[in-house]
């Protein structure tokens, strides 16, 4: 899955923001699981990359941010 998307919201959001996933999206780390959220990762002036995460991966990401 190509995780690089051009959107009009790049300038208003920062890495770590959560966005709804498109129907049928799968987790980047666990392709057998459905993604529940996409997390903005690298962001430049012309593109943004998202990580598609299942519930377990989202919880790990949340835990990492809490430190």
C-alpha positions as semicolon CSV with decimal commas, in nm:
position;residue;x (nm);y (nm);z (nm)
1;X;0,000;0,000;0,000
2;X;0,132;0,343;-0,090
3;X;0,126;0,540;0,235
4;X;0,224;0,869;0,071
5;X;-0,077;1,091;0,012
6;X;-0,110;1,450;-0,099
7;X;-0,378;1,627;0,101
8;X;-0,488;1,983;0,152
9;X;-0,455;1,949;0,529
10;X;-0,078;1,907;0,549
11;X;-0,010;2,262;0,664
12;X;-0,261;2,238;0,949
13;X;-0,150;1,911;1,107
14;X;0,169;1,769;1,253
15;X;0,318;1,421;1,270
16;X;0,139;1,208;1,528
17;X;-0,211;1,324;1,433
18;X;-0,476;1,055;1,389
19;X;-0,706;1,033;1,088
20;X;-0,987;0,794;0,991
21;X;-0,890;0,508;0,762
22;X;-1,042;0,429;0,426
23;X;-1,262;0,118;0,415
24;X;-1,058;-0,197;0,356
25;X;-0,731;-0,052;0,490
26;X;-0,494;-0,294;0,660
27;X;-0,228;-0,246;0,926
28;X;0,121;-0,178;0,787
29;X;0,280;-0,397;1,057
30;X;0,015;-0,673;1,062
31;X;-0,137;-0,707;0,712
32;X;-0,385;-0,970;0,830
33;X;-0,551;-0,713;1,060
34;X;-0,771;-0,420;0,966
35;X;-0,636;-0,072;1,028
36;X;-0,837;0,132;1,279
37;X;-0,647;0,459;1,237
38;X;-0,390;0,623;1,014
39;X;-0,119;0,820;1,189
40;X;0,057;1,107;1,017
41;X;0,430;1,041;1,008
42;X;0,681;1,223;0,787
43;X;0,557;1,554;0,651
44;X;0,719;1,783;0,397
45;X;0,594;2,084;0,206
46;X;0,471;1,863;-0,078
47;X;0,367;1,531;0,077
48;X;0,267;1,352;0,392
49;X;0,318;0,988;0,487
50;X;0,077;0,789;0,700
51;X;0,118;0,475;0,906
52;X;-0,190;0,252;0,898
53;X;-0,229;0,090;1,241
54;X;-0,440;-0,188;1,391
55;X;-0,566;-0,149;1,746
56;X;-0,255;-0,313;1,899
57;X;-0,019;-0,089;1,702
58;X;-0,224;0,219;1,795
59;X;-0,196;0,125;2,163
60;X;0,183;0,085;2,128
61;X;0,203;0,424;1,959
62;X;-0,009;0,582;2,236
63;X;0,216;0,425;2,500
64;X;0,531;0,553;2,329
65;X;0,389;0,906;2,330
66;X;0,306;0,894;2,699
67;X;0,672;0,896;2,804
